[in-house]
Amino acid sequence: MISYSVTVKDEVSSTNDCIKDLIAQGAPEGTVVRARRQVGGYGRRGHGWTSPEGGLYFSLLLRPADHAGHAPPSLCELPTLSLVAGLAVRRGICQLVPSEEAACIKVKWPNDVLVVYPGDDLRKLCGISLEGTSRALCLGIGVNVAPVEGRACVRDLADVTVDEVLESVLQAFAELYEQWLACSFAAFLEEYDRVNALAGRVVSVQQGDERVGGAFAGTDETGRMLLRLADGTLRAISSGEAHIESMA
Ligand code: BTN
């Protein structure tokens, strides 16, 4: 089982940058850097990630190819780790809030965790980034533990500390990471689609010059989102930002 070594810093540019430096220095798997504030936090596709005090910002060093007894994951399997991280964040936070609140927490393909309140009030609770090579990865996780600058959070998380959220998420991740190393993403397909905010929705995603729209039809073993197009064909989408258009 992965064991963690957590360093907490007051302010950094980005915890991802700290972990990438540590990768270059040969730091072991399980190294975690958490920052109370980031001044250069970033998300996917070059977006900034505003990181004032009160949120949870951390990055985790993973070396999935270095596990004796497991075949090294193939390059096409690696992106599924960020989907697994989404499940871990969801499970970790669900442990800390009442069950009615937990029922509103969903993953959203590919790398987000949302809170979906009645009336289709969707809020981004967490964003996840994944960078690196097959030998060493930097998994970055930002959770809106407290409401910051318009980004809302789970109502009942207000009473929970950032450290408690970190501990619960890391614990959940340790278990799921073991399973992922042994069985890859196939082990999570049922759970991922069951708690997916896209289930039962019409979704669109930009693919180069083309906007592809269709009914969400699940996720495949390599982590691709499946859309049923208007002509009945199934299209597998491997990257992009999924936009919810309507209920299917
Ligand atoms: C996204 O939604 O686009 C991903 C956001 C990832 C944010 C986290 S916060 C901790 C780590 N450090 C960063 O600079 N980014 C990630």
Boltz pocket constraint, residues with backbone or C-beta under 6 A from the ligand:
constraints:
  - pocket:
      binder: B
      contacts: [[A, 13], [A, 14], [A, 15], [A, 16], [A, 38], [A, 40], [A, 41], [A, 42], [A, 43], [A, 44], [A, 45], [A, 47], [A, 49], [A, 56], [A, 57], [A, 58], [A, 59], [A, 111], [A, 126], [A, 127], [A, 128], [A, 129], [A, 140], [A, 141], [A, 142], [A, 143]]
      max_distance: 6.0
